[in-house]
Amino acid sequence: MSIPTSSAAAFEQQLLSGGLTLVDFGAPWCPPCRALLPVLEQLGDEFAGQLNVLQLNVDETPELSARFGVLSMPTVILFKNGQPVEKLVGLRPKQVYAALLKKHA
């Protein structure tokens, strides 16, 4: 699964569609953010049909970063039916993200 960088409009539309959405707030110049991308791609494949994964560039979507209190990168927020339910700051092992997804699936 390839995770495209989303715009603010695409982000809002995805949240309106409901279900689980994992949003990565990061930037291309951030080494931990780049390290996280393959993990999120794997999770997107493993939870196909149950999860949408979006990547937001904080430099291009500062209003969303401010709205969700993103102060460090990467920040991953799990949304369920459009509402934030979990927030992780910093790079974590894949198992941590997988456990969150199983908890809310």
Residue frames relative to the residue before (quaternion, step in Angstrom):
aa qw qx qy qz dx dy dz
M 1.0000 0.0000 0.0000 0.0000 0.00 0.00 0.00
S 0.2163 -0.7503 0.6121 0.1250 3.54 -0.94 0.91
I 0.2398 -0.7797 0.5646 0.1254 3.56 -0.87 0.93
P 0.2327 -0.7888 0.5512 0.1409 3.59 -0.40 1.15
T 0.4968 -0.6009 0.5217 0.3463 3.53 -1.25 0.43
S 0.2600 -0.8041 0.5234 0.1092 3.56 -0.70 1.11
S 0.4340 -0.6483 0.5585 0.2818 3.50 -1.30 0.44
A 0.6758 -0.4673 0.3644 0.4384 3.56 -1.27 0.18
A 0.6515 0.5180 -0.3186 0.4537 3.60 0.97 -0.82
A 0.6581 0.4978 -0.3090 0.4729 3.60 0.95 -0.85
F 0.6061 0.5528 -0.3390 0.4605 3.57 1.07 -0.74
E 0.6767 0.4902 -0.2911 0.4659 3.59 0.81 -0.99
Q 0.6551 0.5113 -0.3107 0.4614 3.58 0.95 -0.87
Q 0.6453 0.5194 -0.3222 0.4583 3.59 0.96 -0.82
L 0.6576 0.5080 -0.3218 0.4539 3.59 0.91 -0.83
L 0.6426 0.5324 -0.3217 0.4474 3.57 1.06 -0.72
S 0.6211 0.5641 -0.3435 0.4220 3.59 1.16 -0.54
G 0.4619 -0.7173 0.4182 0.3120 3.59 1.29 -0.18
G 0.6304 0.5394 -0.4077 0.3814 3.54 -1.33 -0.20
L 0.6560 -0.4857 0.3967 0.4200 3.54 -1.29 -0.44
T 0.0106 0.7750 -0.6309 0.0356 3.54 -0.93 0.96
L 0.1710 -0.7668 0.6148 0.0688 3.54 -0.80 1.11
V 0.0849 -0.8199 0.5661 -0.0020 3.57 -0.57 1.18
D 0.2021 -0.7669 0.6046 0.0739 3.53 -0.84 1.14
F 0.1387 -0.7609 0.6312 0.0580 3.56 -0.64 1.17
G 0.2758 0.7625 -0.5359 0.2353 3.58 -0.44 1.20
A 0.3034 -0.7166 0.5855 0.2272 3.55 -1.27 -0.48
P 0.5992 -0.5987 0.3929 0.3581 3.59 -1.09 0.66
W 0.6878 0.4891 -0.2830 0.4556 3.61 1.10 -0.59
C 0.5794 0.5947 -0.3526 0.4317 3.61 1.31 -0.08
P 0.3932 -0.7535 0.4704 0.2374 3.66 -0.41 1.16
P 0.6689 0.4709 -0.3412 0.4630 3.70 0.82 -0.74
C 0.6049 0.5534 -0.3528 0.4510 3.59 1.12 -0.65
R 0.6574 0.4956 -0.3052 0.4786 3.57 0.97 -0.85
A 0.6447 0.5187 -0.3192 0.4620 3.60 1.04 -0.72
L 0.6535 0.5306 -0.3041 0.4460 3.58 1.11 -0.67
L 0.5615 0.6586 -0.3834 0.3223 3.59 1.02 -0.72
P 0.6833 0.4624 -0.3285 0.4598 3.69 0.76 -0.80
V 0.6018 0.5516 -0.3532 0.4569 3.60 1.10 -0.65
L 0.6804 0.4802 -0.2903 0.4714 3.58 0.90 -0.90
E 0.6100 0.5388 -0.3472 0.4658 3.58 1.08 -0.68
Q 0.6502 0.5080 -0.3118 0.4712 3.60 0.96 -0.86
L 0.6581 0.5011 -0.3097 0.4689 3.58 0.94 -0.85
G 0.6184 0.5429 -0.3383 0.4565 3.57 1.04 -0.75
D 0.6581 0.4901 -0.2992 0.4871 3.58 1.05 -0.78
E 0.6913 0.4988 -0.2800 0.4414 3.58 0.87 -0.95
F 0.7665 0.3022 -0.1618 0.5431 3.58 1.08 -0.70
A 0.1787 0.8158 -0.5273 0.1565 3.58 1.18 0.60
G 0.7811 0.2861 -0.2487 0.4962 3.53 -0.95 0.95
Q 0.7378 0.3641 -0.2155 0.5260 3.59 1.24 -0.36
L 0.7990 0.2437 -0.0578 0.5467 3.54 1.22 -0.57
N 0.1615 -0.7216 0.6624 0.1203 3.51 -1.21 0.70
V 0.1602 -0.7801 0.6002 0.0747 3.55 -0.99 0.86
L 0.0465 -0.7922 0.6083 -0.0108 3.56 -0.84 1.03
Q 0.1932 -0.7431 0.6276 0.1286 3.52 -1.22 0.58
L 0.0859 -0.7888 0.6079 0.0300 3.57 -0.85 0.98
N 0.3301 -0.7157 0.5851 0.1912 3.55 -0.92 0.98
V 0.3967 -0.7528 0.4721 0.2304 3.59 -0.48 1.18
D 0.6112 0.5540 -0.3538 0.4408 3.59 1.14 -0.52
E 0.7312 0.4111 -0.2221 0.4970 3.58 1.14 -0.65
T 0.7738 0.2578 -0.1472 0.5596 3.60 1.22 -0.34
P 0.0240 0.8498 -0.5263 0.0200 3.62 0.73 1.01
E 0.6106 0.5620 -0.3646 0.4224 3.60 1.06 -0.61
L 0.6640 0.4795 -0.3108 0.4822 3.60 1.02 -0.73
S 0.6134 0.5450 -0.3446 0.4561 3.57 1.03 -0.77
A 0.6699 0.4831 -0.2927 0.4818 3.58 0.94 -0.88
R 0.6392 0.5568 -0.3204 0.4228 3.58 0.93 -0.91
F 0.7834 0.3041 -0.1537 0.5198 3.58 1.00 -0.83
G 0.5363 -0.6899 0.3758 0.3084 3.58 1.21 0.44
V 0.2936 0.7583 -0.5241 0.2531 3.56 1.06 0.75
L 0.0148 -0.8230 0.5657 -0.0485 3.56 -0.51 1.25
S 0.7688 0.1960 -0.1062 0.5994 3.58 1.25 -0.43
M 0.2541 -0.7621 0.5767 0.1484 3.53 -1.24 0.48
P 0.5654 -0.2483 -0.7865 -0.0131 1.43 -1.98 1.46
T 0.1646 -0.7163 0.6647 0.1340 3.50 -1.32 0.51
V 0.1059 -0.7823 0.6130 0.0311 3.54 -0.82 1.03
I 0.0635 -0.7877 0.6128 0.0034 3.53 -0.83 1.06
L 0.2389 -0.7515 0.6019 0.1261 3.55 -0.93 0.98
F 0.1343 -0.7799 0.6099 0.0418 3.53 -0.82 1.09
K 0.0878 -0.7620 0.6395 0.0513 3.54 -1.07 0.79
N 0.8320 -0.0836 -0.0128 0.5482 3.53 -0.61 1.21
G 0.7609 -0.4242 0.1886 0.4533 3.54 0.94 0.99
Q 0.6900 0.4529 -0.2748 0.4931 3.59 1.25 -0.14
P 0.4615 -0.6709 0.4894 0.3121 3.62 -0.92 0.79
V 0.1010 -0.8192 0.5636 0.0309 3.58 -0.84 1.00
E 0.7879 0.0726 -0.0431 0.6100 3.62 1.19 -0.46
K 0.0607 -0.7831 0.6186 0.0213 3.55 -1.16 0.69
L 0.0451 -0.7845 0.6185 -0.0042 3.56 -0.84 1.04
V 0.1587 -0.7783 0.6036 0.0689 3.55 -0.89 0.98
G 0.7700 0.2939 -0.2496 0.5083 3.55 -0.84 1.00
L 0.6022 -0.5656 0.4343 0.3590 3.51 -1.30 0.38
R 0.0549 -0.7957 0.6031 -0.0124 3.56 -0.85 1.04
P 0.6044 -0.5362 0.4202 0.4130 3.60 -1.21 0.30
K 0.6639 -0.5265 0.3652 0.3856 3.55 -1.19 0.61
Q 0.6284 0.5692 -0.3412 0.4059 3.60 0.97 -0.82
V 0.6099 0.5560 -0.3525 0.4412 3.60 1.08 -0.66
Y 0.6742 0.4769 -0.2884 0.4847 3.57 0.93 -0.92
A 0.6445 0.5289 -0.3196 0.4503 3.59 0.97 -0.87
A 0.6421 0.5245 -0.3225 0.4567 3.60 0.99 -0.80
L 0.6258 0.5327 -0.3316 0.4633 3.58 1.03 -0.76
L 0.6691 0.5063 -0.2970 0.4557 3.53 0.92 -0.95
K 0.6584 0.5014 -0.3136 0.4656 3.59 0.94 -0.85
K 0.6208 0.5617 -0.3310 0.4353 3.56 1.05 -0.78
H 0.7956 0.3194 -0.1517 0.4919 3.59 0.96 -0.84
A 0.4816 0.6839 -0.4338 0.3348 3.61 1.24 -0.06
